């Protein structure tokens, strides 16, 4: 895969092998985590002199029973304890990060096949 001159490898594990790169699903989860961290970093760098480290982990929860909800669990860890009011603002900012909004609002995928280009 290439974009803007960058090249990436995506792969699916086969026969117990790890694969040559992240899976497409892992790329999606990394996009959400990195966008969240970068959006929060911009805010805290503007608001505070030092805000510490920001770590974002994303887990995909596949339903174990019929009718259960599929969801992404985002866990944000801050190395410094912010004021509770600042934490609420940070939560709101994380909820409005660009990839978060894309995932939340892009609820349908429309597919079209075209001939050779």
C-alpha positions in Angstrom: 0.0 0.0 0.0 1.2 3.5 -0.7 0.0 7.0 0.1 1.8 10.3 -0.3 5.1 8.5 -1.1 5.0 6.3 2.0 4.8 2.5 1.6 3.2 0.1 4.0 2.7 -3.7 4.1 -0.6 -5.2 5.3 -0.9 -8.9 5.8 -3.1 -11.6 7.4 -1.5 -14.3 9.4 -1.6 -17.8 7.7 -1.0 -21.2 9.3 0.1 -19.7 12.6 2.7 -17.3 11.1 2.6 -13.7 12.2 2.5 -12.2 8.7 4.7 -9.6 7.0 2.9 -6.6 8.5 -0.1 -5.5 10.5 -3.5 -6.7 9.5 -6.0 -4.2 7.9 -7.9 -4.3 11.2 -4.7 -3.5 13.2 -4.1 -0.5 10.9 -7.6 0.8 11.6 -7.1 0.4 15.4 -3.7 2.1 15.1 -5.3 5.0 13.1 -7.8 5.6 15.9 -5.1 5.3 18.7 -2.6 7.6 17.0 -5.2 10.2 16.0 -6.5 10.3 19.6 -3.0 10.7 21.0 -2.0 13.4 18.5 -5.3 15.3 19.0 -4.9 15.2 22.8 -1.2 16.1 22.5 -2.0 19.3 20.6 -4.5 20.3 23.3 -2.3 19.6 26.3 0.7 21.2 24.7 -1.4 24.4 24.2 -3.0 24.3 27.6 -0.1 23.2 29.9 3.6 23.7 30.2 4.2 20.0 30.8 1.5 17.4 30.5 3.5 14.1 30.5 3.0 11.1 28.2 -0.2 10.0 26.5 -0.7 6.4 25.7 -3.8 5.1 23.8 -4.8 1.5 23.5 -7.6 0.2 21.4 -9.2 -3.2 21.9 -11.8 -4.6 19.5 -14.6 -6.5 21.4 -16.3 -9.1 19.2 -19.6 -10.3 20.7 -19.5 -13.7 22.3 -23.2 -14.2 22.1 -25.9 -13.4 19.6 -27.3 -9.9 19.9 -24.3 -8.6 22.0 -22.7 -5.3 20.9 -19.5 -5.0 18.9 -17.4 -2.1 20.1 -14.0 -0.5 20.3 -12.6 0.1 23.8 -10.3 3.1 23.9 -8.1 3.3 27.0 -6.1 6.5 27.5 -3.3 6.6 30.1 -1.8 9.9 31.1 1.6 10.0 33.0 0.5 13.1 34.9 -2.8 13.4 36.8 -4.9 16.3 35.3 -7.4 18.4 37.2 -10.9 16.7 37.0 -12.2 19.6 34.9 -9.3 19.3 32.4 -9.9 15.6 32.3 -13.5 16.2 31.2 -12.3 18.5 28.4 -9.8 15.9 27.3 -12.5 13.3 27.2 -14.6 15.6 25.0 -11.6 16.3 22.7 -10.9 12.5 22.4 -14.5 12.0 21.4 -14.1 14.6 18.6 -10.8 13.5 17.2 -11.1 13.1 13.4 -10.7 9.3 13.2 -13.2 8.9 16.0 -15.8 11.0 14.1 -15.0 9.1 10.9 -15.6 5.7 12.6 -18.7 6.9 14.4 -20.4 8.5 11.5 -19.3 6.3 8.6 -21.8 3.7 9.3 -22.2 2.3 5.8 -19.7 1.2 3.2 -20.7 1.4 -0.5 -18.8 -0.8 -2.9 -18.5 -0.4 -6.7 -16.4 -2.5 -9.0 -14.9 -0.7 -12.1 -12.9 -2.0 -15.1 -9.2 -1.7 -15.5 -7.7 1.8 -15.3 
